[in-house]
Amino acid sequence: MAQIYFLAMTLGVPLLVLVVALVAGRLHDGYDDVLDWKPTRSPEREAELQDGDIRDMLAAQNRYRRKRGAPERTLEDVIETWADQTSFRDSR
């Protein structure tokens, strides 16, 4: 009898808690209101930050190119090189 009681408590109570949590989660609508979750940044802000990062990297690369005596690169040059490499890779 004690073994059945132990088995019921060991397996039954966690199973009961899990079932109650699942049923409560299924019945409760509007979980986003409970969490009060909002994105930290808008997609527009993310695009601005990424654009700034690209410009900073290009400026740093051009600094090193000036030290070596190589011509500077513009954003259009980088995009053109990338497009050429991508089209060559895709044509294989």
ABEGO torsion letter per residue (X at the ends): XAAAAAAAAAAAAAAAAAAAAAAAAAABBGAAAAAGBBBABBAAAAAAAAAAAAAAAAAAAAAAAAAAGBBBBBAAAAAAAAAAAAAAAAAX
